[in-house]
Amino acid sequence: MIIEIPGWKTLDIRTAVFDYNGTIARDGRIDDTLRVKLGKLADVMPVRVLTADTFNNVNIMLEGFEGQIEIIPREKQAESKRDFVLKLGREHVVAFGNGANDQLMLETAALGICIAGPEGAALETVMAADILIPDIGNAIDLLFNPDRLRASLRR
């Protein structure tokens, strides 16, 4: 997915990486509408979900999900998420997150999107992101409607 942002950069996004709790899940649960959007995105590019699986239910909640679930250690989550993005090739990753443990992931990715949903967002993560949006569904829609990204990020 090539997206030119005038005055900023041209993005060559090949993988979407999502934090789970607080970003796509609320209290460990994911709604069906979002599952459909994630599925549509997975039809376009690989989708990866990173989680320490706090509620021990990510595999149940994402059963049948076309993307890949990555369980990370509970210790040093921020570093694990950053390192995962680096391993994928940071210049080709869009990352979505909200918590303090997502800060490094968002600042490392080619495009970092902070979700300030019902759980809120850590200030340092907001500052590390390229864009802040209050709803994960609308954040995914940015990729399908790149003029929205251009409107926010052009210089």
N, C-alpha and C positions, 0 to 999 in steps of 0.2 A: 504494500500500500504506500504509494508515493503521495505526499502532501506538501505542497510548496506554501510556505508562510512568508509573504513579502516582508523584506527587511529583517527577517529573523533567520530561518534556515529551511532547507528542504529535508523533510522527514522521509525515511525509507523504513517504514514499520513492517516488521516481519513476525513479531511475536507480541502477544498481550499477556502481561503478568499481573495477577490480582492478589492482594491480601484477601484473606477470607473474613475473619471476624471483624465487624465494624465497617467493612467495605462492601462485600457482597452478601454477607450474612448479618442478621440482627439477632443477638442472643443465641447464636449458633444455628439459626434457621435461615433458609433462603426461600424466597417466594417463587411461585411458578412463572410469573411474568418475567422475572429476571433470568430464570433458567432458560426460557425461550430466547431471550436476547443473547445470552452467553452462547447458546447453540448456534445462533445466526453468525456470531462473530467467529466461532470455531469453524464455520464453513469457509471463512475467508483467510484465517491465519491460525497458527497454533495458539491455544489458550492454556496458560499455566496458572494454577491456584496454589499459593504458598500459605502454609498454616502450621502452627504448632499443635493444632487440633485440640484447643482448650476444652471443648465440650465433648470430645471423643465421638463425634458424629459426622465428620466431614464426608466420609465415604458413603454414609447412608443418605445425607442431604444431597449429594451430587451423584447419586447412583444413575447410571446411564449417560452421564455427562461426557461429551465428546472431547473435552480437554484433558489435561493431565493434572493430577493432584500431587503436590510435593509436600511431604511432611518434613518440617524443619525442627531442629532441636529447640527446646524451650529456653535454653541459654543462648545468649548472643544472637537473638533473632534478627536484629538490625543488620549485623554483619553477614549473617546467612543469606538474607534477602538481597543485599548488595552484591555479594559474591555470585549469587544465582544469576542476576542480571548481567554481570560481567562475563560469566561463562557463556551466556546466550549471545553475547556481542551487544554491548550497551547501545551502540548506534542504531540498532534495529528493534529496540524494545520500547513499548509504551507500558508504563507501570501505573497501577491504581492502588491507592492506600489512604489511610487516615490516621493511624496511630504513630506514636513516637518511634516505634520499631520499624516504621515504613520510611522514615526520613531519608536514610542512605539510599534506599532503593529508588525513591522518586528523584533524588538529585543525580543519581548515576544514569538512569534511563534517558534515552533520547527525548522522550516526552513523559513527564511526570504529572499525573492527574491526582489531586487530592480531593477526597470525597468528604464533605462536611455534613454527613447525614445525621440520623437520630442520635448516634453515639458521639457526634462532634468530631473534631480533628485537633491533633496536637499542634500547637503554634509552630514549633520548629519544622514540622512536616508541611504545614501550609506554606511556610517560607521557602522550603526546598522544592516545592512543586512549580511547574510552569503554569498551571491553571488550577483554580479551585472551583468546584461545582457541588451543589448540595444533594445531588441524587445520582446514584450509580447508573440507573437506567439512562438518564440524560447524558452521563459521561460516556457510556458506550455509544450512544447516538452520535457523539462528536466524530467518531471514526467513520460513520456511515454518511455524515453530512459535514465534510471537511470545511465548508464555508463558515461554519460556526467556529471552528478552531481558528481559521484565518481572521475572523472578526475580532476575536479576543487577543490573539498573539501577534498580529502584524504590527510592524513598527513604522 
